[in-house]
Amino acid sequence: MSKSLVFNQIPLEEIEIGMEVSYSQTITDADIKAFSGISGDKNPVHMDDEYAKNSRYKKRIAHGMLSASFFSALFGTKIPGEGCVYVAQSLRFKRPVYLDDTVVASVTVTNVDLKKKRVFFQTVCKVNNKIVIDGEAELYVP
């Protein structure tokens, strides 16, 4: 059974397999420039229209980790919520994300380990209902 939740914190004992939350954001030039400044990644495929025009993508693409960072936002503000800490995250980058694409990041609970205080998730980002990133995450809930 899938549940959709929007909370700042869910007690570990109330987290169930199938719970899911999502976040969407349209990627702008300002987002890419800000992420570049924070991450230090100045790769011209992200920053330079002329360079990107001659790349395999034909236009600028967003940093993959920019879209992947939306998972962290969901974990810290929705489920499990405030105070949780990343233990692991795998990522597979399937397609590029371009300027003006709207990324929908979703996380779904796949397992809960009450003894170790861990919650496991499937993590997916989509653009136009096509997967651009998928992976798994493990979170510690204090």
N, C-alpha and C positions, 0 to 999 in steps of 0.2 A: 504494500500500500504506500503510495507516494503522498507525502505531506509537504505543503509549501508553507514556509515560516518566515517571519520577519520580526526578530527580537534582537536585543543587545546581548543576551546571555541565556543559554538554555542549560539547566542542570544536566550533568553527564547522565544521570539515571533516567532522564526523560528523552534522551536522543535515541532515535530508532532508525533501523535500516530503512532506506527509501526516502527519508527526509531530504528535501532539496530546496535550495535557494539560488537565485540568479541575480545578476547585476548587468546592466548594459551601459555602454558609453560609446559615443561617436568619436573617433580618433581625429584630432585636429593637428594642424601644423604646430600650434603652441604646445600641445601635448608632447609631440615628438621632440621639439626643441628643449622643453623642460626635462624630459626623460634623458635626453642626451647630456644635458648639463649635470644632472644628478648622477648618472651612471658613468659618465666619461666616455661613452661610446659615440664617437664622432664619425662612424663609418659613412662615407659619402652616399651609399645606397639609401640611407635614411635622411641625409641632410641636403643633398645636391641634386636638383632636378636634372641638370645636364648629364651628370654621371649616371644617374638612375635610368635615364632614357636609353642609355647604351647597355644597360644590364639585362639579364634574362627576364627581369620583372617589367621593364619598359617604363616604369615610373617609380617614384619614391615609395618605400615600404616602411611601416612602423617597426620598431624594435620588437622582436618576439617577446622579450621579457616584459615589455610594457603591457601587453595583453595578459600575460601570465600573472602579472602583479594583481590583477583583479581578483584572483583566487584569495590572496592574502586579505584583501578588503572584505570579502565575504566571510572568511573564517573569523576575523577579528571583530566584526560588527554584527554578524547574523548567527552563524552556527559553526562551531560551538559558542562563539561570542567572546566578549571581553576576557582577557587573561590567558587565552589559549596560546600555545607556542608551537610553531612548526617543528616537526621531527624529520620529515622527509617529503620530497616532492619530485616526481618524475614528470618529464615533459616530452612530447613528441610534436614537433612543428610540421603540420601537414600542408598548409597553404599560407601565402603571404597575406598580410593585412595592409591595406592601402589607406592613405589619407581619405577622410570622409566615410570610411567603413564604420558601421556600428557593430561593435563586438558585444556578444552576449556570453558572459561567463556564468557557468552553472557548476555547482558542487552537489554531489549526492552521496549520502552516507551509505557505505557498503559493509561496514562492520564496526562494532563497538566492543572494546575490551575494558570492562569496568575495573578489573583487578589492576591493570597497568595504567588506567586512566588515559586510554588512547582511543581516538576515533579515526576511522579510515574512510576515504572519499574517492569517488571517481570525479575527475576534474575535466571540464570541456569548455572550450571557447568556440563559438560559431559566428560566422558572418553570412548573412543571407541563408541561414539554415544549413550551411556547409561547415564541417569541422575544420578549424584552422589550428587548434591545439587540443591535444588530449593527454591525459596522464592520471596519476594517482597521488594522493597525499595522505600523510599521517600526521595527526595533531595530538599534542599532549594537553590535557585539560586539568589544571591544578585543583 
